[in-house]
Every structure is written in C-alpha cells, then in structure tokens.
Amino acid sequence: MMEHNSDFRYDLKMGKVHEQWLGTMLTDATIEVKRDFMADKTGRVFVEFESRGKASGITSSHAEYWAFVLSGHRAVIVPLDTLKEIAREQYRKTGVVKGGDNNTSLGVLINVGDLMK
C-alpha cells in the first residue's frame, strides 16, 4: 500500500511515471480487447479458454494484455499472465461454464472487481 504524500511535486513526478507506463503499454504492447455485454448486469466477465473443442481465448492468445470494455467508456486492462492466474483460481472454485455464441465455448466467469486487485 502506498503511503499518503501531500507533496505536489512528488505527486506530479509519480503521475508522469504512470502516464509514461500507460502510454508505452497502449502504443507498444499487444492488447486483446473483449466486450462482454452481460458484464454490466452480472458484474462478471466470461473468459474463454476453449471453443468447439479447440484451444481458444486465453489458452491461445499471444497478446500481452487483455482489455475488457465495460459500459460508459470504461475498461479494465489486465496482463495476460495475471488473467490466467485469476482464471485458474476461478476454475478451481467454480468449474467451467458455457458461453460465447450459441454456448459453444468453455470458460470461467470472473468478477470484474477481481480483475482490479
């Protein structure tokens, strides 16, 4: 946890560091973007790992990050390795759910809040 600091110059310096990090990520990294239309109602996103009997989603992605676009022009961006860890833990807890077009995909449902921890 970061300590409170009321020094504006320190805050400005830290803001610039994080602006640079985000700018580099958005311009240089590979990001797979997903829009889960049910997430606004359920508070969860569907993370696919298999479709029609073949590896897909997080098991076949070569992206460095995944971005889940939510309503109101909001997004959660997660490193793929972190997303895989969260998905494995969710799989152990709740198992597999069907989803995607015509329920032909397998995956897990992850709480949006868990993506931001």
MDTraj code that builds the backbone (N, CA, C; nanometers):
import mdtraj as md
import numpy as np

residues = "MET MET GLU HIS ASN SER ASP PHE ARG TYR ASP LEU LYS MET GLY LYS VAL HIS GLU GLN TRP LEU GLY THR MET LEU THR ASP ALA THR ILE GLU VAL LYS ARG ASP PHE MET ALA ASP LYS THR GLY ARG VAL PHE VAL GLU PHE GLU SER ARG GLY LYS ALA SER GLY ILE THR SER SER HIS ALA GLU TYR TRP ALA PHE VAL LEU SER GLY HIS ARG ALA VAL ILE VAL PRO LEU ASP THR LEU LYS GLU ILE ALA ARG GLU GLN TYR ARG LYS THR GLY VAL VAL LYS GLY GLY ASP ASN ASN THR SER LEU GLY VAL LEU ILE ASN VAL GLY ASP LEU MET LYS".split()
xyz = np.array([
    [0.0844, -0.1186, 0.0000],
    [0.0000, 0.0000, 0.0000],
    [0.0887, 0.1246, 0.0000],
    [0.0501, 0.2232, -0.0794],
    [0.1292, 0.3446, -0.0891],
    [0.0926, 0.4397, 0.0240],
    [0.1964, 0.5038, 0.0827],
    [0.1729, 0.5996, 0.1894],
    [0.1207, 0.7302, 0.1317],
    [0.0420, 0.8019, 0.2128],
    [-0.0096, 0.9323, 0.1717],
    [0.1055, 1.0313, 0.1626],
    [0.1032, 1.1130, 0.0589],
    [0.2057, 1.2143, 0.0410],
    [0.1382, 1.3400, -0.0111],
    [0.1541, 1.4498, 0.0599],
    [0.0884, 1.5741, 0.0192],
    [0.1803, 1.6666, -0.0594],
    [0.2934, 1.6154, -0.1059],
    [0.3882, 1.6939, -0.1838],
    [0.3467, 1.6916, -0.3309],
    [0.3039, 1.8080, -0.3831],
    [0.2560, 1.8157, -0.5208],
    [0.3631, 1.7727, -0.6201],
    [0.4882, 1.8124, -0.5976],
    [0.5949, 1.7762, -0.6912],
    [0.6142, 1.6249, -0.6975],
    [0.6045, 1.5601, -0.5826],
    [0.6150, 1.4138, -0.5788],
    [0.4982, 1.3517, -0.6558],
    [0.3769, 1.4014, -0.6283],
    [0.2577, 1.3503, -0.6975],
    [0.2699, 1.3696, -0.8481],
    [0.3200, 1.4849, -0.8909],
    [0.3367, 1.5132, -1.0332],
    [0.4367, 1.4167, -1.0954],
    [0.5484, 1.3940, -1.0256],
    [0.6505, 1.3014, -1.0746],
    [0.5928, 1.1610, -1.0891],
    [0.5206, 1.1147, -0.9882],
    [0.4613, 0.9808, -0.9935],
    [0.3558, 0.9727, -1.1031],
    [0.2781, 1.0795, -1.1212],
    [0.1782, 1.0822, -1.2277],
    [0.2424, 1.0686, -1.3644],
    [0.3545, 1.1374, -1.3841],
    [0.4241, 1.1308, -1.5129],
    [0.4816, 0.9917, -1.5373],
    [0.5331, 0.9281, -1.4327],
    [0.5858, 0.7919, -1.4459],
    [0.4755, 0.6984, -1.4933],
    [0.3576, 0.7107, -1.4331],
    [0.2477, 0.6216, -1.4690],
    [0.1852, 0.6580, -1.6037],
    [0.1854, 0.7845, -1.6382],
    [0.1406, 0.8251, -1.7720],
    [0.2308, 0.7648, -1.8787],
    [0.3614, 0.7672, -1.8539],
    [0.4559, 0.7099, -1.9496],
    [0.4350, 0.5590, -1.9614],
    [0.4165, 0.4924, -1.8483],
    [0.3919, 0.3474, -1.8494],
    [0.2669, 0.3158, -1.9311],
    [0.1582, 0.3878, -1.9058],
    [0.0334, 0.3616, -1.9774],
    [0.0485, 0.3931, -2.1262],
    [0.1135, 0.5033, -2.1597],
    [0.1338, 0.5381, -2.2997],
    [0.2138, 0.4330, -2.3728],
    [0.3199, 0.3841, -2.3086],
    [0.4020, 0.2791, -2.3688],
    [0.3203, 0.1524, -2.3884],
    [0.2403, 0.1160, -2.2875],
    [0.1586, -0.0038, -2.2989],
    [0.0607, 0.0090, -2.4156],
    [-0.0047, 0.1227, -2.4261],
    [-0.1071, 0.1390, -2.5296],
    [-0.0486, 0.1500, -2.6704],
    [0.0758, 0.1917, -2.6821],
    [0.1331, 0.2058, -2.8157],
    [0.2238, 0.0899, -2.8553],
    [0.2881, 0.0248, -2.7593],
    [0.3871, -0.0779, -2.7917],
    [0.3442, -0.2211, -2.7599],
    [0.2528, -0.2389, -2.6669],
    [0.2130, -0.3735, -2.6255],
    [0.0997, -0.4255, -2.7136],
    [0.0853, -0.5573, -2.7162],
    [-0.0291, -0.6175, -2.7843],
    [-0.1407, -0.6344, -2.6818],
    [-0.2594, -0.5871, -2.7188],
    [-0.3746, -0.5902, -2.6286],
    [-0.4913, -0.6535, -2.7022],
    [-0.5458, -0.7596, -2.6446],
    [-0.6668, -0.8208, -2.6985],
    [-0.7852, -0.7557, -2.6280],
    [-0.8794, -0.7047, -2.7061],
    [-0.9921, -0.6302, -2.6499],
    [-1.1179, -0.7153, -2.6573],
    [-1.1872, -0.7255, -2.5439],
    [-1.3114, -0.8019, -2.5346],
    [-1.4220, -0.7099, -2.4862],
    [-1.5412, -0.7282, -2.5409],
    [-1.6595, -0.6555, -2.4943],
    [-1.7598, -0.7597, -2.4487],
    [-1.7833, -0.7663, -2.3188],
    [-1.8783, -0.8615, -2.2606],
    [-2.0048, -0.7836, -2.2269],
    [-2.1082, -0.8016, -2.3078],
    [-2.2308, -0.7238, -2.2921],
    [-2.3096, -0.7597, -2.1668],
    [-2.2849, -0.8750, -2.1083],
    [-2.3549, -0.9156, -1.9864],
    [-2.2861, -0.8633, -1.8603],
    [-2.1616, -0.8195, -1.8715],
    [-2.0841, -0.7776, -1.7544],
    [-2.1518, -0.6655, -1.6771],
    [-2.2199, -0.5760, -1.7461],
    [-2.2861, -0.4656, -1.6774],
    [-2.3991, -0.5143, -1.5878],
    [-2.4642, -0.6208, -1.6277],
    [-2.5750, -0.6762, -1.5486],
    [-2.5257, -0.7718, -1.4404],
    [-2.4228, -0.8503, -1.4730],
    [-2.3792, -0.9563, -1.3815],
    [-2.2604, -0.9178, -1.2945],
    [-2.1833, -0.8184, -1.3365],
    [-2.0620, -0.7824, -1.2641],
    [-1.9479, -0.8799, -1.2892],
    [-1.9655, -0.9682, -1.3886],
    [-1.8634, -1.0679, -1.4210],
    [-1.8363, -1.0677, -1.5707],
    [-1.7159, -1.1100, -1.6077],
    [-1.6803, -1.1269, -1.7487],
    [-1.6575, -1.2746, -1.7757],
    [-1.6888, -1.3155, -1.8973],
    [-1.6658, -1.4527, -1.9412],
    [-1.5280, -1.4589, -2.0037],
    [-1.4423, -1.5459, -1.9509],
    [-1.3067, -1.5619, -2.0030],
    [-1.2976, -1.7009, -2.0653],
    [-1.2901, -1.7027, -2.1954],
    [-1.2920, -1.8264, -2.2748],
    [-1.1545, -1.8921, -2.2784],
    [-1.1562, -2.0264, -2.2751],
    [-1.0306, -2.0993, -2.2946],
    [-1.0434, -2.2114, -2.3974],
    [-1.1666, -2.2419, -2.4402],
    [-1.1878, -2.3449, -2.5418],
    [-1.3135, -2.3123, -2.6202],
    [-1.3098, -2.3396, -2.7517],
    [-1.4276, -2.3208, -2.8350],
    [-1.4340, -2.4305, -2.9402],
    [-1.5494, -2.4944, -2.9458],
    [-1.5727, -2.6016, -3.0430],
    [-1.4629, -2.7083, -3.0370],
    [-1.4215, -2.7410, -2.9141],
    [-1.3241, -2.8472, -2.8928],
    [-1.1792, -2.8096, -2.9154],
    [-1.1513, -2.6809, -2.9412],
    [-1.0135, -2.6374, -2.9668],
    [-0.9742, -2.5274, -2.8686],
    [-0.8438, -2.5207, -2.8393],
    [-0.7919, -2.4145, -2.7538],
    [-0.8269, -2.2791, -2.8150],
    [-0.8700, -2.1874, -2.7308],
    [-0.9047, -2.0529, -2.7765],
    [-0.8918, -1.9575, -2.6577],
    [-0.9260, -1.8337, -2.6813],
    [-0.9241, -1.7363, -2.5718],
    [-0.7879, -1.7263, -2.5061],
    [-0.7853, -1.7356, -2.3731],
    [-0.6595, -1.7159, -2.3012],
    [-0.5587, -1.8270, -2.3253],
    [-0.6027, -1.9435, -2.3695],
    [-0.5072, -2.0522, -2.3935],
    [-0.4355, -2.0380, -2.5277],
    [-0.4896, -1.9596, -2.6186],
    [-0.4244, -1.9438, -2.7491],
    [-0.3813, -1.8004, -2.7785],
    [-0.4122, -1.7075, -2.6893],
    [-0.3806, -1.5669, -2.7122],
    [-0.2305, -1.5417, -2.7046],
    [-0.1817, -1.4545, -2.7918],
    [-0.0425, -1.4121, -2.7894],
    [-0.0297, -1.2677, -2.7407],
    [-0.1415, -1.2091, -2.6985],
    [-0.1402, -1.0713, -2.6504],
    [-0.0692, -1.0629, -2.5156],
    [-0.0150, -0.9468, -2.4871],
    [0.0479, -0.9237, -2.3569],
    [-0.0561, -0.8845, -2.2519],
    [-0.1626, -0.8188, -2.2962],
    [-0.2688, -0.7713, -2.2076],
    [-0.4037, -0.8061, -2.2677],
    [-0.5022, -0.8170, -2.1803],
    [-0.6417, -0.8255, -2.2239],
    [-0.7139, -0.7057, -2.1668],
    [-0.7977, -0.6426, -2.2487],
    [-0.8794, -0.5300, -2.2048],
    [-1.0255, -0.5715, -2.2139],
    [-1.0965, -0.5551, -2.1051],
    [-1.2400, -0.5815, -2.1023],
    [-1.3101, -0.4463, -2.1047],
    [-1.3832, -0.4193, -2.2137],
    [-1.4546, -0.2935, -2.2279],
    [-1.5905, -0.3092, -2.1613],
    [-1.6183, -0.2181, -2.0691],
    [-1.7454, -0.2168, -1.9972],
    [-1.8272, -0.0998, -2.0499],
    [-1.9474, -0.0832, -2.0010],
    [-2.0298, 0.0284, -2.0492],
    [-1.9740, 0.1611, -1.9995],
    [-2.0217, 0.2692, -2.0572],
    [-1.9811, 0.4019, -2.0130],
    [-1.8373, 0.4345, -2.0448],
    [-1.7841, 0.3739, -2.1502],
    [-1.6470, 0.4002, -2.1935],
    [-1.5460, 0.3703, -2.0828],
    [-1.5683, 0.2601, -2.0121],
    [-1.4751, 0.2154, -1.9085],
    [-1.4130, 0.0851, -1.9544],
    [-1.2879, 0.0631, -1.9137],
    [-1.2204, -0.0611, -1.9481],
    [-1.1304, -0.1037, -1.8331],
    [-1.1105, -0.2343, -1.8226],
    [-1.0162, -0.2911, -1.7272],
    [-0.9103, -0.3624, -1.8108],
    [-0.7835, -0.3270, -1.7901],
    [-0.6738, -0.3858, -1.8661],
    [-0.5908, -0.4710, -1.7707],
    [-0.5694, -0.5969, -1.8096],
    [-0.5024, -0.6930, -1.7228],
    [-0.3922, -0.7640, -1.8015],
    [-0.2727, -0.7788, -1.7424],
    [-0.1704, -0.8591, -1.8096],
    [-0.2224, -1.0018, -1.8293],
    [-0.1940, -1.0608, -1.9443],
    [-0.2449, -1.1948, -1.9740],
    [-0.2020, -1.2965, -1.8683],
    [-0.0780, -1.2903, -1.8226],
    [-0.0330, -1.3851, -1.7196],
    [-0.1161, -1.3736, -1.5924],
    [-0.1479, -1.2516, -1.5526],
    [-0.2318, -1.2300, -1.4341],
    [-0.3719, -1.2835, -1.4583],
    [-0.4265, -1.2579, -1.5762],
    [-0.5597, -1.3074, -1.6092],
    [-0.5645, -1.4592, -1.6046],
    [-0.4603, -1.5241, -1.6534],
    [-0.4552, -1.6706, -1.6487],
    [-0.4547, -1.7213, -1.5050],
    [-0.3814, -1.6547, -1.4169],
    [-0.3792, -1.6936, -1.2754],
    [-0.5175, -1.6799, -1.2126],
    [-0.5827, -1.5679, -1.2387],
    [-0.7171, -1.5441, -1.1861],
    [-0.8134, -1.6486, -1.2410],
    [-0.8028, -1.6785, -1.3709],
    [-0.8912, -1.7768, -1.4342],
    [-0.8698, -1.9169, -1.3760],
    [-0.7436, -1.9545, -1.3520],
    [-0.7165, -2.0860, -1.2924],
    [-0.7784, -2.0972, -1.1535],
    [-0.7651, -1.9911, -1.0748],
    [-0.8233, -1.9904, -0.9401],
    [-0.9753, -2.0003, -0.9479],
    [-1.0356, -1.9268, -1.0395],
    [-1.1811, -1.9323, -1.0559],
    [-1.2247, -2.0699, -1.1034],
    [-1.1488, -2.1301, -1.1912],
    [-1.1778, -2.2653, -1.2397],
    [-1.1786, -2.3646, -1.1228],
    [-1.0803, -2.3522, -1.0330],
    [-1.0750, -2.4411, -0.9160],
    [-1.1955, -2.4208, -0.8245],
    [-1.2413, -2.2962, -0.8144],
    [-1.3535, -2.2646, -0.7252],
    [-1.4887, -2.3063, -0.7819],
    [-1.5115, -2.2737, -0.9099],
    [-1.6473, -2.2881, -0.9640],
    [-1.6586, -2.3782, -1.0852],
    [-1.5447, -2.4182, -1.1432],
    [-1.5505, -2.5027, -1.2613],
    [-1.5793, -2.4241, -1.3874],
    [-1.6229, -2.4960, -1.4882],
    [-1.6407, -2.4428, -1.6232],
    [-1.7848, -2.3986, -1.6450],
    [-1.8002, -2.2939, -1.7260],
    [-1.9330, -2.2537, -1.7727],
    [-1.9285, -2.2444, -1.9250],
    [-2.0440, -2.2638, -1.9854],
    [-2.0554, -2.2474, -2.1310],
    [-2.0906, -2.1031, -2.1611],
    [-2.0411, -2.0544, -2.2749],
    [-2.0712, -1.9172, -2.3131],
    [-2.0352, -1.8935, -2.4581],
    [-2.0282, -1.7668, -2.4930],
    [-1.9969, -1.7304, -2.6304],
    [-2.1163, -1.7518, -2.7213],
    [-2.0934, -1.7384, -2.8505],
    [-2.2005, -1.7557, -2.9489],
    [-2.2544, -1.8978, -2.9426],
    [-2.3836, -1.9101, -2.9235],
    [-2.4536, -2.0392, -2.9171],
    [-2.3987, -2.1327, -2.8097],
    [-2.3374, -2.0767, -2.7052],
    [-2.2815, -2.1569, -2.5952],
    [-2.1867, -2.2654, -2.6441],
    [-2.1050, -2.2345, -2.7447],
    [-2.0105, -2.3330, -2.7990],
    [-1.8714, -2.3193, -2.7384],
    [-1.8570, -2.2272, -2.6440],
    [-1.7262, -2.2046, -2.5822],
    [-1.7302, -2.2432, -2.4356],
    [-1.6130, -2.2763, -2.3824],
    [-1.5977, -2.3056, -2.2406],
    [-1.5102, -2.1980, -2.1795],
    [-1.5406, -2.1622, -2.0560],
    [-1.4620, -2.0605, -1.9877],
    [-1.5005, -2.0513, -1.8427],
    [-1.4599, -1.9426, -1.7818],
    [-1.4936, -1.9153, -1.6425],
    [-1.5519, -1.7747, -1.6341],
    [-1.6318, -1.7531, -1.5312],
    [-1.6856, -1.6202, -1.5040],
    [-1.6035, -1.5580, -1.3924],
    [-1.5511, -1.4397, -1.4180],
    [-1.4648, -1.3705, -1.3224],
    [-1.5288, -1.2379, -1.2836],
    [-1.5361, -1.2120, -1.1549],
    [-1.5877, -1.0842, -1.1070],
    [-1.4963, -0.9720, -1.1547],
    [-1.5568, -0.8647, -1.2051],
    [-1.4789, -0.7519, -1.2549],
    [-1.3871, -0.6991, -1.1444],
    [-1.4363, -0.6958, -1.0223],
    [-1.3546, -0.6480, -0.9107],
    [-1.2292, -0.7300, -0.8911],
    [-1.2353, -0.8596, -0.9190],
    [-1.1180, -0.9456, -0.9036],
    [-1.0098, -0.9116, -1.0058],
    [-1.0475, -0.8532, -1.1173],
    [-0.9501, -0.8141, -1.2194],
    [-0.8708, -0.6918, -1.1761],
    [-0.9235, -0.6174, -1.0789],
    [-0.8591, -0.4933, -1.0383],
    [-0.7791, -0.5058, -0.9096],
    [-0.7686, -0.6249, -0.8575],
    [-0.6929, -0.6445, -0.7330],
    [-0.5455, -0.6517, -0.7597],
])
top = md.Topology()
chain = top.add_chain()
for i, resn in enumerate(residues, 1):
    res = top.add_residue(resn, chain, resSeq=i)
    for name in ("N", "CA", "C"):
        top.add_atom(name, md.element.get_by_symbol(name[0]), res)
traj = md.Trajectory(xyz[None], top)
